[in-house]
């Protein structure tokens, strides 16, 4: 298979994979015990779940968008 036929380069795939890993890590940071009507869980408003995890997810999505938009470097281009 000719490498020049691929839409993405190696760095694009690395950025997309890193972004996906960050999104998964952000969702794992959001996980935890939930509150119920019988028992209140104050951990639902912790800094990790309210501020850090959404920021990690946002950065992951930005990495994926940049990985899609970034033009692959064409090192083997010959006219």
PAKOL-658357 format. One record per residue (C-alpha): residue in three letters; x, y, z. Coordinates in steps of 0.25 Angstrom, whole numbers, plus 2048, in hexadecimal, padded with zeros to 3 digits. Layout:
PAKOL-658357
ALAXYZ ...
//
This chain:
PAKOL-658357
UNK800800800 UNK80580E7FC UNK807817808 UNK804823800 UNK7F681E7FF UNK7F381F80E UNK7EB82C812 UNK7F382C820 UNK80182B823 UNK80882482F UNK808830838 UNK7F9832835 UNK7F682583A UNK7FE827846 UNK7F7834849 UNK7E982D847 UNK7ED822850 UNK7F282B85B UNK7E683385B UNK7DD82785C UNK7E5822868 UNK7E382F86E UNK7D482F86C UNK7D4821872 UNK7DC82687E UNK7D3832880 UNK7C7829880 UNK7CD81F88A UNK7D182B893 UNK7C282F893 UNK7BE821898 UNK7BB81F8A6 UNK7B081C8B0 UNK7A28238AD UNK7998298B7 UNK78B8238BA UNK77F8288C1 UNK7828208CD UNK7918248CE UNK7988318CA UNK7A682F8C4 UNK7AE83D8C5 UNK7B88378BB UNK7B083A8AF UNK7B48498B1 UNK7C38468B2 UNK7CD84E8AA UNK7D28418A3 UNK7C483E89E UNK7BF84D89B UNK7CC854896 UNK7D784B893 UNK7D084088B UNK7C8849881 UNK7D585087F UNK7DC84387B UNK7D183F872 UNK7D184D86B UNK7E084C869 UNK7DE83E863 UNK7D484385A UNK7DD84E855 UNK7E8845853 UNK7DF83C84A UNK7DB848842 UNK7E984D840 UNK7ED83F83C UNK7E283F831 UNK7E584D82D UNK7F484C82D UNK7FA84B81F UNK80383E81E UNK81184181B UNK81583C80E UNK82483780F UNK82482E803 UNK81E8387F9 UNK8258387EC UNK82083F7DF 
//
